[in-house]
């Protein structure tokens, strides 16, 4: 019924510093989806590692029917050992094809995170290459502030389908604010990539939340049968209660980027997804007070020493627009959007359009968001917008 490979690693090993990259594997006799879970991509966030160890142990003990594969990985081993977010560089900003290619052929000594990047990429890419079917990668994180749980993902319909099965708020648009994340890399490769955040780092409930997420993703992927795992109802209730009071769908509207020399310091007391108003004092840096440019909800306020993001601002959007968006994409409305004034197909980049914002002024970015075009760059009034190739299907399918 199952073929487990669960290493002799326990939750206490996250404290005693004996982690290995592959925490365990679990494979059913029936073919199915491969679910890869990564915990501890940041070294001060061990809750994801602890949660996946619980799930592996429970699967082994229950020995119930399982379809597909489950692979559990520890992210930044060196940073986990030192309980630091990272040692030299943020490992979750380094997932860029050009950097990977450069490091593979480099003769120079590699930094700690460069070593971690290559090692983790080798395991993930190997698992995907060996699997004949769809892969879902789940990246588990915690925050430095009190936090409701939420899900981040690149805006493809395939990502939405799985995220919608997990009862926590969905947040769109992060790929417009930051680059080089594992989630973005996996989604660009044509696979399903989801990030789940909760907090704070050292809260026992963070591990409980992540464990619930893993079980529900396994159910959404069809790896386990709801009828054989009655615990799923309890896990679903736990997530719903933890996320109570937060809108179901939000969109990132602003990122406050920081550098070490900024001497950035958040004001005390902000919780993740707390409401804020335009003009509200949020932080201080060497230039003085930092105020919010708009009303919304503060996302991932920084209360730790390391990081490049001071905070984000998100606003709620109606789930109605997700339905409209899905309909327009299935009708391939993106194939006629260049009929609008000031919009032209990009001559050399597939899935891209050139937008002259001096001509196309009315809600042009919002229209492209509906159609899945969330990557964009701007120069001299000319905007280039791009969507991901694998919106509907995985690689190898038309």
N, C-alpha and C positions, 0 to 999 in steps of 0.2 A: 504493500500500500504506500510505502514511502521509502526514501533512501536518504537518511539524514547524515550530514557530516557536521556535527556540532563539537567544536573544540572545547576542551576543559577550561573554559573561561567563564567567570562569574561577574556579577555587578561589582564585587569588591575589587576586582582586578583593575577597574578604572581608577581606584584609589592607590592600589599597590603597584601600578605602572608596569603590568605584564601583558599589555595588549598586543595582539597581532593584527596584521592588515585584514585578513579574512577571518571574521569572527565565527562564521559558520555558513553552511549551505544546507538547503532542504529541497528535495526534488520528489515530486509525485510520479506515480507510474503512468498517469495520463498526461499527454502533452497539454501545453497551455502557455499562458503568459509568463514571462520572467519578470520578477520584481526584485530590484536591487535597492537596498536601503543603505545609505551612508550616514553615519553618526560621527560627530566630532571633527567636522571639517575645520572648525575653529577649536583650538585646544582647551579653551575655558568653557566649553559647552559639552560636558560628558553625558547629558541626559539622554541623547539619542542613542549612544552606545549602550547605556544601561537598559533602555527600552527594548532594543532589538535583541539583547541577550535574554530578556524575559520571554519574548515571543519565541525565540529558538528553543528555549527550554520547555515551554509549554507545548509546542508542536511535537517535540521529541517524546514527551511524556504521554500526550493524548493519542498519538499515532492514528489520527483520523485521516479520511480520504483527502488527498491533496493533488491538484492539477498544476502542472508547470514547474517553475523553479523559483526559489527564494535564496538570494545571496545577501549576506550581511557584511558590511565593510566598516572598518574604522578609518577616519579621514586623515587627519594630520597627526601621525603617531608621535613625532618629536614634540609638537606643541602640547598634545595631550599629556605626555610625560611630565612636562613642566607646568601644566595647567595655565598656559598663556594662549591668548587668541591666536597669535602667530609669533614666529621667532624673527624672521627677516622681512617677509612679505605676506600679504593677505592671500592665502591659498584660494579663496573664493573670488579672486579678481584676476586669476592667471589662466583661466581656461579658454585660451585663444589658439586656434590652429597654427598660426604663424610662430607663436612662442614655443609650442610643443615641438614643432619641426626644428626650430633653432636649437633647442636644448638637446634634442636627440643626437644632433651632429656636433655639439659643442665639445671642445677639448679643454675648456676652462673648468676649474672647480665649481660645482654647483652649490647654491645656497640651500638652506634647510628646506624651504618650501619648493624650490625647483626639484629637489630630490623627491619630495613627497608627491609633487604633481606627476612626475614621470612614473613613479611606482603605482600610484592610484589609477592613472590613466591606463596603464598596461593591464591591470586587473579588470577594469570596467570594459575596455575595448575588447579584451579577450573573451569575456563572458558574453558580450553582445554578438561577437563574431561566431561563437560556438552555438548560439541559440537559434533555432529555426522557428522564429515567431516574433511576436511583439515584446518589447521591453519597456517597463515602467521603472524609472529611477526616482526614488524619494530621498530628498536631502533634508535632514532634521537639524533644526537650529533652536537656540534659546536666545533671549534678549537680556540686556543689562538692566531693564526696568520691569516693573510689574506689567503683565501683558495678558490680554485675551489671546487665545490661539487663532491663527489665521493661515491661509494658504496663498502662496505666490507662485505664478507660473507664466511662461510665455504664452501669448494669446493665440493658441490654435484650438480648433474645435475638439481635437482629440484630447488635449490637456483639460479642456473644460469638462469633457464628459466624465473623466475620473474625479476631478476636483469637486464636481457637483454632488458626488456620492458621499462626500465627507462633510458633516454638518458644522463647518466653521466658515467664517467670512472669506470670500475670494477677493484677492487684490490684484488688479491688472496694472500694466504700465511700468513695472520696475525695469524692464529691459530698455526703456527710454532713458532711465536715470543712471544706470550703472551698466558696465560691461565686464565680461570675463568671468561670469559666474558658471558654476557647474550646471545649473539648471538651463542656462542659455545655451551652453555647449551641447548638452544632450538633446535639447529641442531642435537646434539647428542641424543636428545629425539625423533627425527624422524620428526620434523616439519621444516617449512621453516623459516629461520632467516636471516634478512638483517639489516645491519647498514648503515645509510646515514649520512655523515659528510659534513658540510659546515662551513663557518666562516667569520669573527671572532664572538666571543660570542655575542657582543653587536650590531652587524650590523643589521639594519632593513631588509636587503635582506636575512639574514639567515632564518628569519621566512617565507618569501615569498618562498624561495627554499624548505623548509620543507613542506610547504603547497602543493606546486606543486608535491612533491614526494608522499605525502599521496594520492592525487587525482589519480595519475597515478598508484599507487599500487592497489587502489580500482578497477580501470579499468582492470589492468592486472589480478586481481583475479576474474573478472567477477561479482563483486558486483554492478557495475554501467555500463550502456550502453553508449558507446561513442557517439551515436547519440543523446542521451538525455542530454548530458553534453558537449556542444560546448566549454566550458571553457578549456577542456583538451588540445585543440590545442595550446592555449596560454600558458598553463603550460608547455607543451612539448617544445615550443620555448624558454621559459625562461630558462629551464635547459640546452638546447643545447647551448645557448649563454653563460651561466655562465661557462660551461665546455669547451668552445672553446679553442683549442690549446693544449689540454692534450690527450695523446694516449688513445684509448678506453679500453685497458686492460693492467694492470701492475701487477707485482708480488713483494711482500716484500722480500728483500734479506738480510736485516740487521736490527737489533734492538739495539739501544744504551740504555741499562738499566742504571738507576741511583738510588742513595740513598741520603737521606737528607744530610748526612755528606760529600757528594762529592762536595758540593757547585757549582753545575752545573749551567752554564750561557750560553745560546745561544748567538751567535753573532747577532747583530741587523739586521733586514731587510729581513730575509728569509720568503718566502711565501710557503704555502703548495703546493707540486707538482712542485716546482721550480727545474730547472735543476741544478745539481751540478757535479763537476768533482773529480776524484780521487786525493787525496792530498789537497783538498780545506779545509781551516780553517772553522769549523762550530761552535765551542763552546770552552769554557774553563771550567776546573774544578780544584780541589785542586792539581792535578798532572801536570797541565799545559794545553797547547793547545790540542784541540780535532780535528783531521783531518778526512776527509772521506776516508774510505778504498777503495771505488770504485766510479765509475761514475754512475749516475742515476738521480733520482728525490727525493728530500727530502720530507718526509712525516711526518706530525704532529710535527713540531719543537715546543719545549716547551717554551712558554713565559708566564708562570704563576707559582705561588709559589709551588703548589702541583702537584705531578705526579711521576710515576715510569719510564716513558719513555722519554728520552731526545729528541730522534728523531728516525725515521726509514728511511731506504733507499729502494726505489723501482725502478724497471726497467721495461720498456715496453716489452711486448711480443706480437707476432702477433696473431690476432684472428684466424688465420689458425690453430694454435695449439689447440685452444679450440675445433674446429671441429674435429680434429684428436683424441683428448682426448675423446670426446663424442662417436665417432665411436668405439674406442677401448673398452670403457666401455660397450657399448651396445653389443659388440661381446664377452664380458666377458673374455677379454685378461688376466685379473688378475688371472684366473684359471690355466694359463700355464706359468706364469712368473717364477715359481720356476724351470722351466727347464733350466734357465740361470745359468751359473757357479756361485757359491758362494751365492745362494739364496735358502732358505728353508722355508717351512711353519712353523709357530710358533706352537709348540705342544699343547699349552693351551689357546692361545688368538685367538679368531676368527677374521677374516678380517685383519690378521697381518702376516708379513713375517720377517724372520731373514736374514740380509744381512751381509756377511763377506766382508767388503770394501777392504780387502787385496787381495781378489780374484775378486770380482765384482767391477771393478774400472771405467768402461767407462759409464759415464752419468747415473749411476744407480739411483740417486735421481731424476734426470729429468724424467726418464722413469716411476718411481713410481708416480711422480706428475701427469703425463698424465693419470694414472690409478686411481687417486683420493687418493693416499696414501700420505697425507700431515702431519700426526702426526708421529714424529719419535724421538727416543732417541738413544744415542750413548755411548758405553763403550768398551774400549780396542779393537777397530777395528770392533766391532760387532754392527750393526745398526738394530733396530727394527722399522719397518714402519707399520702404521695402517691406514685404511680408515674407513669412517663412514658406518654404516650398511644400512642406508636408503638413498641410492644414487638415486634410481629410483622411489621408492614408499614410501608412508607414512606408519606408523605402522598399522598393521591389514591387509595389502595387501601383496600378494606374488609377 
